[in-house]
Amino acid sequence: MTLSRRRFMGQCLLLLGAGWLTPHRTIASGPALPGPWFPAYGKLEREARLAERIEQAYALFSECRLCPRQCGANRMGGESGFCRAPTKAMIYSAQPHFGEEVSLVGRHGSGTIFFSNCNLRCVFCQNWPISHEGRGTEITDEDLSNVMLKLQKIGCHNINLVTPTHVMPNILKATRLAFQKGLNIPLVYNTSGYERVEILKLLDGVVDIYLPDLKFMHPDKAQVYLAGAADYPGITQQAILEMHRQVGLLDLNAEGIARRGLMIRHLVMPNRVAGTKEFVEWVAASLPKSTYINIMHQYHVDYKAFEYPEICRGISSAEYLEAIEWAETCGLTNLDSRSLMVRDFYRTKGSSTQSTN
């Protein structure tokens, strides 16, 4: 079922308050410098370089090459490519999210905007109504900028852009508009990792925090589970190296809230399908060992995963514990705090089971 504009507006009004599309006063030169930290996109705008990036990005819609699939669809002319997205951004929801990493959530939540459609389309996608079916409503760049401002107004610590790749030009324009009206919190690029390095370079100096996945380390697995994207492992590794070049290691403020840097996610899957051992070895060899890594345990069978014997069950505690042990053996020193809590829980559970036998 397609979400109607009326219904979508109603949901957002409930989540964000009736003022989410209220016009905001424009500040031509951007907000005053807030001490030592200043958003990357604000610096680029003050250097009069952000408008040129937007123009370059929008030109890509005419023969779409935004993602590694490079399908060439003329989205400006009404065509839709592999991602099935129109030229305008579509969003499903915008709200404070408290299920993200602790340094993104803080006390008031991460200002999460879920974009409809996707350039990857995993067979186990847990957001498949949004990513595969494209549920959501088209929104103008001006309205998207006002959504960002409303999330800031209600106290969110950042703007968290979920599945942004295919709407990157819209995001750039909306970010500039929002900055001119007072946006002054970090921009989080929450991506599958399937990004072209050439496109990421347009985001250099715009994004404050990169939050990529590295889902698979073996081309044959990516071919099966990522809609034919056998090139995913190599392309995503190169993309992550570029992200690190741009923003470096994770930087927190005095309250422990993320304000800049790279945060990598990796989902442990059944039967070692994701290549977790190879993942942690690659991180240890290619990036500083203090890179923030979230080894996630949340995999569950969803969407079409039931059709694939290798992944049609959840992971065991043993599978998760070995993943963490591999990371520790490789000397990775900045593992997500919740990951370590899950590790400790499983270890305690295992010890309790042994003591009762």
ChimeraX attribute file (.defattr): number of C-alpha atoms within 10 A of each C-alpha:
attribute: neighborCount
match mode: 1-to-1
recipient: residues
	/A:1	8
	/A:2	10
	/A:3	13
	/A:4	13
	/A:5	13
	/A:6	9
	/A:7	12
	/A:8	16
	/A:9	17
	/A:10	14
	/A:11	15
	/A:12	18
	/A:13	15
	/A:14	11
	/A:15	15
	/A:16	19
	/A:17	14
	/A:18	13
	/A:19	12
	/A:20	23
	/A:21	19
	/A:22	12
	/A:23	11
	/A:24	16
	/A:25	9
	/A:26	14
	/A:27	14
	/A:28	11
	/A:29	13
	/A:30	20
	/A:31	16
	/A:32	10
	/A:33	12
	/A:34	9
	/A:35	6
	/A:36	5
	/A:37	13
	/A:38	17
	/A:39	21
	/A:40	22
	/A:41	26
	/A:42	25
	/A:43	16
	/A:44	17
	/A:45	20
	/A:46	11
	/A:47	9
	/A:48	10
	/A:49	13
	/A:50	23
	/A:51	14
	/A:52	11
	/A:53	19
	/A:54	20
	/A:55	13
	/A:56	14
	/A:57	23
	/A:58	19
	/A:59	14
	/A:60	18
	/A:61	23
	/A:62	16
	/A:63	17
	/A:64	23
	/A:65	21
	/A:66	24
	/A:67	21
	/A:68	19
	/A:69	19
	/A:70	14
	/A:71	15
	/A:72	17
	/A:73	20
	/A:74	18
	/A:75	19
	/A:76	17
	/A:77	12
	/A:78	13
	/A:79	17
	/A:80	17
	/A:81	20
	/A:82	18
	/A:83	21
	/A:84	19
	/A:85	22
	/A:86	20
	/A:87	22
	/A:88	16
	/A:89	23
	/A:90	23
	/A:91	21
	/A:92	21
	/A:93	18
	/A:94	24
	/A:95	23
	/A:96	23
	/A:97	17
	/A:98	16
	/A:99	10
	/A:100	13
	/A:101	18
	/A:102	17
	/A:103	21
	/A:104	27
	/A:105	21
	/A:106	18
	/A:107	14
	/A:108	15
	/A:109	23
	/A:110	28
	/A:111	30
	/A:112	23
	/A:113	24
	/A:114	22
	/A:115	27
	/A:116	30
	/A:117	31
	/A:118	25
	/A:119	27
	/A:120	25
	/A:121	20
	/A:122	24
	/A:123	20
	/A:124	21
	/A:125	21
	/A:126	16
	/A:127	16
	/A:128	20
	/A:129	17
	/A:130	20
	/A:131	24
	/A:132	20
	/A:133	15
	/A:134	22
	/A:135	20
	/A:136	25
	/A:137	21
	/A:138	21
	/A:139	14
	/A:140	14
	/A:141	21
	/A:142	17
	/A:143	18
	/A:144	26
	/A:145	26
	/A:146	24
	/A:147	25
	/A:148	29
	/A:149	27
	/A:150	24
	/A:151	28
	/A:152	20
	/A:153	14
	/A:154	15
	/A:155	15
	/A:156	25
	/A:157	26
	/A:158	29
	/A:159	30
	/A:160	29
	/A:161	24
	/A:162	19
	/A:163	23
	/A:164	24
	/A:165	27
	/A:166	27
	/A:167	23
	/A:168	23
	/A:169	27
	/A:170	23
	/A:171	20
	/A:172	25
	/A:173	21
	/A:174	22
	/A:175	27
	/A:176	24
	/A:177	24
	/A:178	25
	/A:179	24
	/A:180	21
	/A:181	21
	/A:182	22
	/A:183	27
	/A:184	25
	/A:185	25
	/A:186	23
	/A:187	25
	/A:188	29
	/A:189	24
	/A:190	24
	/A:191	20
	/A:192	23
	/A:193	27
	/A:194	27
	/A:195	24
	/A:196	20
	/A:197	19
	/A:198	14
	/A:199	19
	/A:200	20
	/A:201	15
	/A:202	19
	/A:203	23
	/A:204	18
	/A:205	18
	/A:206	27
	/A:207	22
	/A:208	26
	/A:209	30
	/A:210	26
	/A:211	22
	/A:212	24
	/A:213	21
	/A:214	22
	/A:215	27
	/A:216	28
	/A:217	22
	/A:218	18
	/A:219	16
	/A:220	16
	/A:221	19
	/A:222	21
	/A:223	15
	/A:224	14
	/A:225	23
	/A:226	22
	/A:227	13
	/A:228	17
	/A:229	22
	/A:230	18
	/A:231	18
	/A:232	26
	/A:233	22
	/A:234	14
	/A:235	17
	/A:236	24
	/A:237	21
	/A:238	16
	/A:239	22
	/A:240	27
	/A:241	16
	/A:242	18
	/A:243	26
	/A:244	20
	/A:245	13
	/A:246	21
	/A:247	20
	/A:248	20
	/A:249	19
	/A:250	20
	/A:251	17
	/A:252	14
	/A:253	11
	/A:254	7
	/A:255	9
	/A:256	13
	/A:257	17
	/A:258	25
	/A:259	23
	/A:260	23
	/A:261	23
	/A:262	26
	/A:263	27
	/A:264	21
	/A:265	21
	/A:266	20
	/A:267	20
	/A:268	25
	/A:269	27
	/A:270	19
	/A:271	14
	/A:272	16
	/A:273	17
	/A:274	20
	/A:275	20
	/A:276	26
	/A:277	17
	/A:278	15
	/A:279	22
	/A:280	24
	/A:281	16
	/A:282	14
	/A:283	21
	/A:284	19
	/A:285	11
	/A:286	12
	/A:287	15
	/A:288	15
	/A:289	18
	/A:290	15
	/A:291	21
	/A:292	21
	/A:293	24
	/A:294	20
	/A:295	22
	/A:296	18
	/A:297	22
	/A:298	10
	/A:299	17
	/A:300	17
	/A:301	18
	/A:302	16
	/A:303	16
	/A:304	16
	/A:305	19
	/A:306	14
	/A:307	12
	/A:308	14
	/A:309	9
	/A:310	13
	/A:311	22
	/A:312	17
	/A:313	17
	/A:314	15
	/A:315	19
	/A:316	14
	/A:317	17
	/A:318	12
	/A:319	16
	/A:320	23
	/A:321	18
	/A:322	14
	/A:323	25
	/A:324	23
	/A:325	13
	/A:326	17
	/A:327	25
	/A:328	14
	/A:329	12
	/A:330	17
	/A:331	14
	/A:332	21
	/A:333	15
	/A:334	17
	/A:335	20
	/A:336	19
	/A:337	14
	/A:338	15
	/A:339	18
	/A:340	15
	/A:341	11
	/A:342	17
	/A:343	21
	/A:344	13
	/A:345	13
	/A:346	17
	/A:347	15
	/A:348	12
	/A:349	13
	/A:350	13
	/A:351	11
	/A:352	11
	/A:353	10
	/A:354	9
	/A:355	8
	/A:356	6
	/A:357	5
